[in-house]
């Protein structure tokens, strides 16, 4: 099956010794490989996100058992679109933008709210939070709640970045991301559970 050449100048620039048809096939193959790479990366990211959630849930259970805090995962607001089938499945869509991942109360009665993010890239970008998540974290912070972003780098190192530091990342670091060196002062121990409350 022959492929249509959409941009002959591009193909001749990148594949000067090839016929247009051969170049187009190579470009299509490269695009397919890139698409496969993105799909696999997406699956890996979702898997890492679920693993981070499990680690945080274990920490929340640990803190509850020791009477330090009661913290729960914030359920995603969804709207059911159809009837539930015999297997208990249904179609749904997100009703509104995501809230911060976890909310709860510390032993002293103070509220706690935080977002958790994993990064495989070796740094964490401020843009990983939605505008709504940032707004809610700011509101909770202004009301006196303990507000932060729990960052994981490759599920190997964990950092509890206070909300004011995260919110003012550009001014604090000169860019809208944090490197491992910039995260280091906020590192928390991982000793059977992530010790984000110390």
N, C-alpha and C positions, 0 to 999 in steps of 0.2 A: 504494500500500500504506500503510495507516494504522499509526501507531506507538502503542503503549500508553503512557499517561502514568503514570509510576511515582510521581512526587512532585509533585502539582499545586501545592502551596504553593511549591516551588522555582521551577517554571515561571512562576507568576504573579508572584513576586517579581522574577525576572530578565527576564521578558518580559510586563510588565503590559498592554500594548496589543495583545496577540496572542491568538488563540484557542489553546486547549490543544494542538490538533493541530499548528498551525503552529509553536508554541513547541517541541513535542517534535521536530519535523523539524529545526528549527534546532539544538537541543541535540545531536541525533544527528549532524548535519553537523559541528558543532564537535568532537564526540568523535572522529569519523572523521579530521578534519584533525589533531587532536592525536596520534592513533595513527600517522598517516602521518609527522608531524614526528618522533615518537620513533623510528620505523623508520629514517628517513633519518639522524637523529642517531647511531643505533647503528652504521649502516654507515660514517658519517664517522669515528666513534671507532675502529672496527676498522681502518679504512684508515690513520688517523694512528698507531695502535699498531704496525701492520706497518711503516710508514715509519720510526718510531723504532727498531724492531728492526733494520732494515736499516742505519741510521746507526750503531748500536752495533756491529753485526757488522763493519762497515767499520773502525771504530775498533779493535776487537779484532784484526782482521787487521793493521792498521797497527802496533799494539804488538807483535804476534808477529814481524812482519818486522824490527822494530828491536830485538828481543831484550829488550823491557821486561816483557812478560807473556804468558802463555798463558791466555786466557779463553774459555770456551765457554758457549753458551746451554744452560740446563738443560732437557732434554726433559720434556714433560708426561707424567706417568705415566698411561697409558691401558690399558684391557683390551679386547681384541677380543671382540665379542659374536657374530659369525657368521663364515661362510666368506668368503674373499676371492673376489670375482667375476672375470670374465675381464679386466675393465679395471683390475684391481688395487685396487678399492675394497672397503671393508668397513665395518661398523658397529662403533663403539667407544664406550666411556664413560670418563670420568675415574675413575681408580681411587682417588685420594686428593687432598686439597687441594694447591693449587699450592705449589711451592717458590719461593724467590727466582729471578729470571730468569737471572742469570749467576753462574758460579763459575769460579775458576781459581787461578793461582799467579803471583806477581810474581817478578821476576828474583832477588830476595834470598831466595826460598823461602817468603815469607809468603803465606798464603792470602788470596784476595779473593772477596767475595760481595756482590752488590748486586741490588736490584730497580729496574726502570725504569718510570716512569709519565709519561704525557703528560696534560696538562690543557688544555682549551679554554676554561675558565671564568675564567682570570686568577688562579687560586689553586689550591693543592693541599691536599686534605684528608688528614689522618692515616688516616682510615677507608679509604683506597684500598688499603691493605695488609690482607691477611687475618691473622687471629690466628696461623696457622701460619707465615706469612712473617715476621711480627714475631718470633715465638719463635725461628726459625732464625737470623735476623739477629742477635738478641741472643746466642744461643749462640756463633755464630762470633765476634762482637765480644769476648765474655768469654774466648775461646781465643786472642785476639790477632790475629785476621784483620782485614784492612781491610774494613769493612762500611759500606755507605752506600745511599742512595736516589738514583738519577739521575732528576732531574725535568726534564721538557720542558714549556715553556709554548708552546703552539701551534706546536711544532716550530721556533720562532724563537730561543728562549733556553734554555740548558741549565744545570743546577745540580747539583752533587755535594754532597748534604746528608749529613754524617757521621751514622752510626747514633745516637750519643748525642744529637745535636741533634734528630733526627726522633723518637726514642723519648720524649723529654721535651718535646715540642712545647707541651703545655699550660702547663708551668712556664716555658718559655723565652719564649713569646709571648703567653700569657694566653688562648689558644684552640687548638683542634685543627685548625688549618690554617695554611698559610704563604702570605703575600701576596708579590707581586713584590719589594716593598721588603725583606721579611724574608728572601727567597731571595737577594737581591743579593750578600751576602758569599760565597756559595757558587757564584757563576757560574763556568762554565768556558768556555774559548774553543772556538769552532767555526771551525776553519781547515782546510777539506777533510774533516776528521774531528772528532768530538767529543773534545776533549782532557781526558777525565775523570781521567787519570792525570798530567796536567800536561805 
